[in-house]
């Protein structure tokens, strides 16, 4: 029976397997490389976001711990996608508008409520009072989230309720971020109806009240909407530093004196700082370091 001859391999030399191409790397290895690139890209974006006036390539590379060429290639891709932009004059990098749009879309009412509720629950445990988070709705404020304290005689105020701005602590916070022209417009179109004997009903007094809230960053409702309740509120900011809401506590006047409210303002501010951080605000300290 005839045998089939084997093809010659040329000079009888043994063949050597070629190294696999980069595209044929182990899937786990490729995944690690992809995760590393994504991690580096987010580190770059976070560092750029910390610098409101922009940051140059050399300083950016130094802060994220990458070689200039690596940083350049990654940031160039982000520039092409629009998530980072480069200033023409200084060549410094800043966050692009699409990233702001993504963040703004993420902070819808449901997301705000889910982030605010645990913070309010902790604040209620610490103070023993009801805690609220509200946002502006036209010329009024709407309560997005609230929690009750562990003690008796809690004030009942449902989620979704709308309150006037001029006679509530939550609303005064929102008025405090108006420009003088915006505040004048608000006063012109708003009837300062007396809800209680303590309600502010004159434009001059409201302007003085708003000026004081701007100065101290704290608003107080001294029985101005409900004669049996006192409230204190402070601002909540988002990742841009813009005031997007107000966080506060409220309780019966016989339990919450003005002095007691001012003392508990430390806890209210800490809760507002925590919620602002959840919304991406780096805090005043981080802003100062970035400016330096």
Beta strands, then each sheet from edge to edge (+ up, - down):
strand 1: 84-86
strand 2: 93-95
strand 3: 130-137
strand 4: 140-147
strand 5: 162-164
strand 6: 219-222
strand 7: 229-237
strand 8: 243-252
sheet 1: 1+ 2-
sheet 2: 5+ 4- 3+ 8- 7+ 6-
end
